[in-house]
Amino acid sequence: MENIFDVIIIGGGPAGLTAGIYLSRAKVKTLILNEGTAGGQMVLTHEVANYPGIENISGYQLSRNMKKQAESFGCEIKANIRVTNLDLDKDIKSIEVKNRETYFSKAVILATGGKSRTIGVPGEDKFKGMGISYCATCDGDFFQDKNIIVVGGGNSALEEAVSLTKYASSVIVVHQFDHFQAFESAIREAKENPKVSFIMESEIQEFLGDEKLEGVIIKNMRTGEISEKEIDGVFVLIGYVPSTEKVKGLVELNKRNEIITDENMATNIPGVFAAGDSRQKRYRQVTTAVSDGTIAALASIEYIENLKKEVLV
């Protein structure tokens, strides 16, 4: 039957596509179901400059390359598909999509990804990748000798603010409260760095510019004062939202709704693996997603091989 596969991957970002490449090349019948276009958040990255072996490439082009490679090995990819129901507990897993079509497989890899929290103010969508970034590690070196803002007050925001001083001339931390939600060591390091300054009890109200980001409007939440500031870039570092709504109550999640796995990407359900940004992890990069996808693919191959051995016994 055409709807029966060895492995179904839910999510077509770098983790899902990498898993698809490995599985299909190993002659494992594989299907990727992706709710958007292939590539996930990687598609939104204006420039990828830290992918090993590739000096410079757009996230869109890297996504296309990965998709083409997976398909060349026989991986079937269905894009713009909305998953409506999952049954993962049985030996044969079933996944129903919006048109009521159902797909079956022996193993499932959850590579549903996630997204950075956004501020949600005018201009944010317009300047994503054109001055607004959600990843200091990815984009910091594009702001050499520039003046930038970091939005946030947690450990990640303060640690990345200090890290960005390796490139930027100045870093302004804009935070909505009068105190930080970070470890004392992170707060102290940020305050002791001469390139870092702070605008507290304030929020960005709007991003300004023509072709690229040129400035922001900032409101002091205590006084109501509005000010406009010229700026070359803004890093929004206020948290991350994993896309795990559909697997809540099915696989084990942590308090941040990230999927809990072991080192082999296995979840608490036999035959169900997770990879990429939806998984519990500290670092979220294209390269870490690719690593997860590789491991999940190899682990799922081993799982399927063990199923065959059980049948023979």
C-alpha positions in Angstrom: 0.0 0.0 0.0 1.3 3.5 -0.9 0.5 4.9 2.5 2.6 2.4 4.4 6.2 3.4 5.2 9.1 2.2 7.3 9.6 5.6 8.9 7.5 8.8 8.9 9.2 12.1 9.7 7.0 14.9 10.9 8.8 18.1 10.1 10.9 19.1 7.1 13.5 21.4 8.7 17.2 20.5 8.7 16.7 17.7 11.3 13.9 16.1 9.3 15.6 16.5 6.0 18.8 15.1 7.3 17.0 12.1 8.7 15.3 11.7 5.3 18.6 11.7 3.5 20.1 9.0 5.8 17.1 6.8 5.8 16.4 6.9 2.1 20.0 6.3 1.2 19.8 3.2 3.4 16.8 2.0 1.3 14.4 2.6 4.1 11.0 3.7 2.8 10.6 7.2 4.2 7.9 9.9 4.2 8.4 13.5 5.4 5.2 15.3 6.3 5.8 19.1 6.6 3.2 21.7 7.6 5.0 24.5 5.7 7.7 24.6 3.0 10.7 22.4 3.4 13.5 24.0 5.5 11.6 25.2 8.6 13.1 28.2 10.3 16.3 27.8 8.2 14.4 29.3 5.2 14.1 32.6 7.1 17.8 32.9 7.6 19.2 35.5 5.3 22.7 34.1 5.3 24.3 31.0 6.7 28.0 31.5 7.2 28.9 28.9 9.8 27.8 25.6 8.1 31.0 23.5 7.7 32.3 23.3 4.2 30.0 26.1 2.9 31.4 29.6 3.1 28.2 31.4 2.4 24.7 30.4 1.5 21.1 31.6 2.1 18.9 29.5 4.4 16.5 29.1 1.5 19.1 27.7 -0.8 20.5 25.3 1.8 16.9 24.1 2.4 16.5 23.5 -1.3 19.7 21.6 -1.5 18.8 19.3 1.4 15.3 18.7 0.0 16.7 17.8 -3.4 19.3 15.5 -1.9 16.6 13.6 0.2 14.4 13.2 -2.8 17.3 12.0 -5.0 17.6 9.0 -2.7 13.9 8.3 -2.9 12.5 10.1 0.2 8.9 11.2 -0.4 8.1 14.7 0.9 4.7 16.1 1.3 4.6 19.9 2.1 1.8 22.1 3.4 0.3 19.1 5.2 -1.5 19.6 8.5 -1.3 16.7 10.8 -4.6 16.3 12.7 -4.1 13.1 14.8 -1.3 10.7 15.8 -1.5 7.2 17.2 2.0 6.4 18.4 1.6 3.7 21.0 1.1 0.7 18.8 3.7 -1.2 16.9 2.4 0.3 13.6 2.1 4.0 14.1 -0.6 6.0 12.3 -0.7 9.6 11.3 -3.9 11.3 10.0 -3.7 14.5 8.0 -6.3 17.2 7.3 -7.9 15.6 4.3 -8.5 12.5 6.5 -5.8 10.5 4.7 -3.9 8.3 7.1 -0.2 7.2 6.8 1.3 4.2 8.6 4.9 3.4 9.7 7.0 1.2 12.0 8.8 4.2 13.4 8.2 8.0 13.7 10.7 10.8 14.0 9.3 14.0 15.5 11.2 16.9 13.9 8.5 19.6 14.4 10.9 22.3 15.2 9.8 25.5 16.9 10.3 29.3 16.7 11.8 32.1 18.6 9.5 34.3 20.6 8.8 37.5 18.8 7.9 40.9 20.2 4.9 41.3 17.9 5.2 45.0 17.0 5.0 46.9 13.7 8.0 46.4 11.5 9.2 43.1 13.0 8.1 40.9 10.2 9.4 43.3 7.6 12.9 43.4 9.0 13.4 39.8 10.0 16.8 38.9 8.4 17.2 42.6 7.4 18.5 43.9 10.7 16.4 41.8 13.2 17.9 38.5 14.3 16.8 35.8 16.8 20.2 34.1 16.9 23.4 35.8 18.1 25.6 32.8 17.2 24.2 32.7 13.7 24.3 36.4 12.8 26.7 38.2 15.3 29.6 38.6 12.8 27.3 40.4 10.4 27.3 43.3 12.8 31.0 44.1 12.9 31.5 47.6 14.3 27.8 48.3 14.4 25.5 49.6 17.2 23.0 47.0 18.2 20.2 46.3 20.7 19.6 43.0 22.6 16.0 42.5 23.8 15.6 40.4 26.9 16.6 39.9 30.5 17.3 36.2 30.9 20.6 34.3 30.9 20.6 33.9 27.1 20.0 37.6 26.5 22.8 38.8 28.8 25.3 36.1 27.9 24.7 36.8 24.2 24.9 40.6 24.8 28.4 40.0 26.1 29.3 37.7 23.3 28.1 40.2 20.7 30.6 42.8 22.0 33.3 40.7 20.1 31.7 42.2 16.9 29.6 45.3 17.8 30.8 48.7 18.8 28.0 48.9 21.4 25.3 46.7 22.7 22.2 48.1 24.5 20.1 45.7 26.5 16.4 46.7 26.5 14.4 44.9 29.2 10.8 45.4 30.2 11.4 45.0 34.0 13.6 46.8 36.5 15.5 43.6 37.3 16.9 40.7 35.3 15.8 37.0 35.3 19.4 35.7 35.1 22.1 34.3 37.2 24.2 36.8 39.2 27.3 35.8 37.3 25.6 36.7 33.9 24.3 40.0 35.3 27.7 40.9 36.7 29.6 40.1 33.5 27.2 42.2 31.4 27.4 45.1 33.8 31.2 45.0 33.9 31.5 45.0 30.1 32.2 48.6 28.9 30.5 48.1 25.6 27.2 47.0 27.2 24.6 49.5 28.5 21.0 49.1 29.7 17.6 50.6 29.1 15.3 49.1 31.8 11.6 49.1 32.3 11.2 49.7 28.6 9.9 48.0 25.5 10.3 48.4 21.7 7.1 49.7 20.2 8.1 49.8 16.5 10.9 49.0 14.2 11.8 51.7 11.6 13.5 51.8 8.3 13.1 51.5 4.5 15.0 48.6 2.9 16.7 47.6 6.2 16.3 48.3 9.9 17.4 51.8 10.8 15.9 52.5 14.2 13.4 51.7 16.9 10.8 53.4 19.0 11.2 52.7 22.7 8.6 53.3 25.4 9.4 53.5 29.1 6.7 51.4 30.7 6.9 53.3 34.0 6.9 56.9 32.8 5.3 56.5 29.4 8.1 58.4 27.8 8.6 57.6 24.1 12.0 57.9 22.4 13.4 57.1 19.0 16.9 55.5 18.6 19.0 55.0 15.5 20.3 51.4 15.5 22.0 49.0 13.1 20.5 45.8 14.4 18.3 44.2 17.0 18.7 40.7 18.5 15.4 39.5 20.1 16.3 36.9 22.7 13.2 36.4 24.8 12.8 32.7 24.6 11.9 29.9 22.3 8.6 28.1 21.6 8.8 24.4 20.6 6.1 23.2 18.2 5.0 20.3 20.3 1.3 21.0 20.7 0.2 17.9 18.7 2.3 15.5 20.8 1.4 16.8 24.2 0.1 13.9 26.2 1.6 11.4 23.8 5.3 11.7 24.5 7.1 13.0 27.6 7.7 16.7 27.6 9.6 18.9 30.0 8.2 22.0 31.7 9.1 24.1 28.6 7.1 21.6 26.4 10.3 20.3 24.8 10.4 16.6 23.9 12.6 14.6 26.3 14.9 12.0 24.6 17.9 10.0 25.4 21.2 10.3 23.6 19.9 8.2 20.7 17.0 10.6 20.2 14.5 8.0 21.6 11.4 9.2 23.4 9.5 7.3 26.1 7.5 5.5 23.4 9.2 2.6 21.6 9.8 3.5 17.9 9.2 7.2 18.4 12.3 9.5 18.1 12.7 13.2 18.2 15.2 15.5 16.5 16.0 19.2 16.2 14.6 22.2 17.9 11.5 20.5 19.4 13.8 18.4 21.5 15.1 19.2 24.9 18.5 20.8 24.3 20.6 23.8 25.0 22.0 24.8 21.6 19.8 25.3 18.6 21.7 25.6 15.4 21.4 24.1 11.9 24.4 21.9 12.6 22.9 20.6 15.9 19.6 19.9 14.1 21.6 18.0 11.4 23.3 16.0 14.1 20.0 15.1 15.8 18.5 14.0 12.5 21.5 11.8 11.7 21.3 10.0 15.1 17.5 9.7 15.0 17.7 8.1 11.5 20.4 5.6 12.5 18.5 4.8 15.7 15.2 4.2 13.8 17.0 1.9 11.4 18.3 -0.1 14.3 14.8 -0.2 15.8 13.3 -1.5 12.6 16.0 -4.1 12.2 15.3 -5.3 15.8 11.6 -5.6 14.9 12.5 -7.9 12.0 14.6 -10.1 14.3 11.8 -10.4 16.8 9.5 -11.7 14.0 12.1 -14.3 13.0 12.5 -15.6 16.5 
